Amino acid sequence: MAALPRGLKNKNPGNIIKGGNPYQGEVIPSQDSRFRQFKTIQYGYRALFHLLATYITKYQWNTIEKIISHWAPSNENNTQKYIVDVVKWSGIPEQSILAATDYAKLTKIAYAISLKENGIVPSETEIKEGLTLLLNSLKSSDTDDDKKKI
């Protein structure tokens, strides 16, 4: 059996780099030298959705082209090929304006990012469970320490 790709081994399907505030479900400290690790793949998808929403709301990176230009910078990736693949796999035009609450489109983008990062078709169920974790935490006013994480 082939080894899992790094993103799946870390339960971080978007290969989110370490740094900044911790996410709910994040393993701290990460045993990976560069990328965050999560308790479950669903928490990894939750973080991916949270980061996409942050890109859109805080930075106005509200198109696939803008998102991927920052997600996969050209000093590390073939960014244009990454954009082409996300557009193809999500079915969303690269200049289409995205909203942080358009969960149907963000789900398609999360699917495409996971596929691009890991080379394995992602589980749509796990992606939806990650989105549900995020939506539930947005509704929750719980005060336990994990809920205080982003």
Secondary structure, DSSP 8 states (H G I E B T S, - for coil): -----HHHHTT-TT--BS-SS--TTEESS-SSSSB-EESSHHHHHHHHHHHHHHHHHHH---SHHHHHHHHS-TTTS-HHHHHHHHHHHH---TT----TT-HHHHHHHHHHHHHHHHSS---HHHHHHHHHHHHHHHH----SHHHH--
